[in-house]
Amino acid sequence: MDRIALILVIVGALNWLLVGLFSFDLVATIFGGQQSFLSRIVYSLVGLAGIYSMSLLFRDRSRSQQ
């Protein structure tokens, strides 16, 4: 689950980088605009992955290294 969340967070970060530098929304381009159903699902999954990833900050490091 951690890897999936990390992948989605990276996708979101790269998408925001493209938006910031070039005003290009890759997710909207691939899935048909910001208001399309598929784009909204991707944006929601990225957001949920970001929330889930916050738990990584509070985990016991010795437990996560096993």
Backbone as a printed PyTorch tensor [residue, N CA C, xyz], in Angstrom:
tensor([[[  0.8250,  -1.1960,   0.0000],
         [  0.0000,   0.0000,   0.0000],
         [  0.8740,   1.2660,   0.0000]],

        [[  2.0010,   1.2060,   0.7230],
         [  2.8880,   2.3630,   0.7780],
         [  3.4260,   2.7170,  -0.6050]],

        [[  3.8030,   1.7110,  -1.3750],
         [  4.3530,   1.9700,  -2.7170],
         [  3.3170,   2.5640,  -3.6570]],

        [[  2.0970,   2.0660,  -3.5860],
         [  1.0300,   2.6080,  -4.4360],
         [  0.7860,   4.0680,  -4.0820]],

        [[  0.7210,   4.3520,  -2.7790],
         [  0.5170,   5.7340,  -2.3470],
         [  1.6770,   6.6130,  -2.8100]],

        [[  2.8930,   6.1140,  -2.6850],
         [  4.0580,   6.8870,  -3.1120],
         [  4.0290,   7.1660,  -4.6120]],

        [[  3.6580,   6.1820,  -5.4000],
         [  3.5690,   6.3600,  -6.8550],
         [  2.5330,   7.4390,  -7.1910]],

        [[  1.3850,   7.3800,  -6.5320],
         [  0.3410,   8.3740,  -6.7970],
         [  0.7720,   9.7700,  -6.3590]],

        [[  1.4770,   9.8610,  -5.2430],
         [  1.9710,  11.1600,  -4.7890],
         [  2.9950,  11.7120,  -5.7900]],

        [[  3.8480,  10.8520,  -6.3200],
         [  4.8250,  11.2820,  -7.3230],
         [  4.1230,  11.7470,  -8.5950]],

        [[  3.1020,  11.0220,  -9.0290],
         [  2.3210,  11.4410, -10.2060],
         [  1.7210,  12.8220,  -9.9650]],

        [[  1.1610,  13.0140,  -8.7810],
         [  0.5880,  14.3210,  -8.4490],
         [  1.6290,  15.4240,  -8.4310]],

        [[  2.7910,  15.1230,  -7.8540],
         [  3.8600,  16.1220,  -7.7940],
         [  4.3510,  16.4840,  -9.1990]],

        [[  4.5320,  15.4870, -10.0440],
         [  4.9700,  15.7630, -11.4210],
         [  3.9160,  16.5520, -12.1820]],

        [[  2.6570,  16.2300, -11.9550],
         [  1.5850,  16.9650, -12.6130],
         [  1.6020,  18.4320, -12.1820]],

        [[  1.7820,  18.6790, -10.8740],
         [  1.8340,  20.0580, -10.3910],
         [  3.0730,  20.7850, -10.9090]],

        [[  4.1750,  20.0700, -11.0590],
         [  5.3700,  20.6740, -11.6460],
         [  5.0880,  21.1510, -13.0670]],

        [[  4.4320,  20.3020, -13.8480],
         [  4.0850,  20.6730, -15.2190],
         [  3.1100,  21.8490, -15.2540]],

        [[  2.1510,  21.8570, -14.3330],
         [  1.2030,  22.9750, -14.2620],
         [  1.9450,  24.2580, -13.9050]],

        [[  2.8440,  24.1720, -12.9320],
         [  3.5670,  25.3540, -12.4930],
         [  4.5250,  25.9100, -13.5260]],

        [[  5.2220,  25.0360, -14.2220],
         [  6.2200,  25.5020, -15.1760],
         [  5.6460,  25.8310, -16.5510]],

        [[  4.6890,  25.0290, -16.9960],
         [  4.2280,  25.1370, -18.3770],
         [  2.7150,  25.3220, -18.5350]],

        [[  1.9930,  25.4460, -17.4300],
         [  0.5200,  25.5220, -17.4610],
         [ -0.0630,  24.3390, -18.2420]],

        [[  0.5310,  23.1650, -18.0350],
         [  0.1050,  21.9480, -18.7380],
         [ -0.3280,  20.9080, -17.7170]],

        [[ -1.5990,  20.5470, -17.7460],
         [ -2.1570,  19.5590, -16.8190],
         [ -2.1780,  18.2040, -17.5190]],

        [[ -1.1950,  17.3710, -17.2080],
         [ -1.0490,  16.0660, -17.8670],
         [ -2.2390,  15.1570, -17.5870]],

        [[ -2.7140,  15.1300, -16.3510],
         [ -3.8540,  14.2680, -15.9970],
         [ -5.0860,  14.6630, -16.8070]],

        [[ -5.3570,  15.9570, -16.8800],
         [ -6.5140,  16.4250, -17.6590],
         [ -6.3460,  16.1060, -19.1340]],

        [[ -5.1310,  16.2100, -19.6340],
         [ -4.8770,  15.9090, -21.0440],
         [ -5.1040,  14.4320, -21.3370]],

        [[ -4.6160,  13.5740, -20.4770],
         [ -4.7460,  12.1270, -20.7000],
         [ -6.1820,  11.6570, -20.5240]],

        [[ -6.8610,  12.1700, -19.4980],
         [ -8.1860,  11.6350, -19.1530],
         [ -9.3400,  12.5300, -19.5570]],

        [[ -9.0940,  13.5450, -20.3630],
         [-10.2020,  14.2850, -20.9650],
         [-10.6980,  15.4960, -20.2130]],

        [[ -9.8290,  16.3190, -19.7060],
         [-10.2440,  17.5630, -19.0600],
         [-10.4060,  17.4120, -17.5620]],

        [[-10.3570,  18.5610, -16.8830],
         [-10.4080,  18.5450, -15.4240],
         [-11.7560,  18.0930, -14.8810]],

        [[-12.7920,  18.2620, -15.6520],
         [-14.1170,  17.9160, -15.1560],
         [-14.5820,  16.5260, -15.5890]],

        [[-13.7380,  15.7900, -16.2910],
         [-14.1490,  14.4520, -16.7070],
         [-14.1490,  13.5190, -15.5010]],

        [[-14.9300,  12.4960, -15.5970],
         [-15.0770,  11.5340, -14.5080],
         [-13.7450,  10.8610, -14.1960]],

        [[-13.0090,  10.4480, -15.2200],
         [-11.7340,   9.7650, -15.0020],
         [-10.6910,  10.6930, -14.3730]],

        [[-10.6430,  11.9390, -14.8160],
         [ -9.7080,  12.8930, -14.2230],
         [-10.0250,  13.1190, -12.7520]],

        [[-11.2900,  13.2320, -12.4320],
         [-11.6830,  13.4420, -11.0360],
         [-11.3110,  12.2490, -10.1800]],

        [[-11.4060,  11.0470, -10.7290],
         [-10.9860,   9.8550,  -9.9910],
         [ -9.4840,   9.9050,  -9.7260]],

        [[ -8.7020,  10.2320, -10.7610],
         [ -7.2450,  10.3060, -10.5940],
         [ -6.8860,  11.3730,  -9.5700]],

        [[ -7.4810,  12.5600,  -9.6710],
         [ -7.2000,  13.6220,  -8.7060],
         [ -7.5700,  13.1710,  -7.2870]],

        [[ -8.6870,  12.4880,  -7.1400],
         [ -9.1160,  12.0080,  -5.8260],
         [ -8.1540,  10.9620,  -5.2730]],

        [[ -7.7130,  10.0360,  -6.1240],
         [ -6.7640,   9.0170,  -5.6760],
         [ -5.4320,   9.6420,  -5.2590]],

        [[ -4.9810,  10.6330,  -6.0110],
         [ -3.7350,  11.3270,  -5.6520],
         [ -3.9010,  12.0270,  -4.3040]],

        [[ -5.0210,  12.6750,  -4.1000],
         [ -5.2810,  13.3440,  -2.8230],
         [ -5.3400,  12.3710,  -1.6600]],

        [[ -6.0250,  11.2550,  -1.8520],
         [ -6.0990,  10.2310,  -0.7990],
         [ -4.7220,   9.6400,  -0.5140]],

        [[ -3.9300,   9.4560,  -1.5640],
         [ -2.5700,   8.9430,  -1.3800],
         [ -1.7260,   9.9280,  -0.5790]],

        [[ -1.9180,  11.2090,  -0.8260],
         [ -1.2010,  12.2240,  -0.0550],
         [ -1.5820,  12.1930,   1.4130]],

        [[ -2.8610,  12.0450,   1.6840],
         [ -3.3170,  11.9470,   3.0750],
         [ -2.7590,  10.6910,   3.7300]],

        [[ -2.8210,   9.5760,   3.0240],
         [ -2.2720,   8.3270,   3.5490],
         [ -0.7690,   8.4580,   3.8020]],

        [[ -0.0720,   9.1350,   2.9060],
         [  1.3810,   9.2810,   3.0270],
         [  1.7880,  10.1030,   4.2390]],

        [[  0.8970,  10.9280,   4.7400],
         [  1.2090,  11.6690,   5.9620],
         [  1.4660,  10.7270,   7.1300]],

        [[  0.8540,   9.5460,   7.0910],
         [  1.0810,   8.5810,   8.1630],
         [  2.5320,   8.1140,   8.2080]],

        [[  3.2340,   8.2070,   7.0770],
         [  4.6450,   7.8100,   7.0390],
         [  5.4960,   8.6920,   7.9470]],

        [[  5.0630,   9.9200,   8.1650],
         [  5.8060,  10.8260,   9.0360],
         [  5.7920,  10.3680,  10.4930]],

        [[  4.7570,   9.6540,  10.8780],
         [  4.5610,   9.3230,  12.2800],
         [  4.8220,   7.8610,  12.6040]],

        [[  5.2710,   7.0940,  11.6470],
         [  5.5490,   5.6840,  11.8800],
         [  6.8610,   5.5100,  12.6200]],

        [[  6.9260,   4.4290,  13.3680],
         [  8.1770,   4.0570,  14.0510],
         [  9.1480,   3.5860,  12.9920]],

        [[ 10.3070,   4.2140,  12.9080],
         [ 11.2810,   3.9030,  11.8600],
         [ 11.7830,   2.4730,  11.9590]],

        [[ 11.9600,   1.9520,  13.1500],
         [ 12.4850,   0.5880,  13.2810],
         [ 11.4720,  -0.4320,  12.7710]],

        [[ 10.1990,  -0.1590,  12.9560],
         [  9.1550,  -1.0770,  12.4840],
         [  9.0570,  -1.0510,  10.9620]],

        [[  9.2010,   0.1270,  10.3460],
         [  9.0480,   0.2360,   8.8920],
         [ 10.2420,  -0.3110,   8.1290]],

        [[ 11.3900,  -0.4990,   8.7840],
         [ 12.5900,  -1.0050,   8.1170],
         [ 12.6070,  -2.5350,   8.0560]],

        [[ 11.7300,  -3.1870,   8.7360],
         [ 11.7280,  -4.6550,   8.7560],
         [ 11.1480,  -5.2280,   7.4910]]])
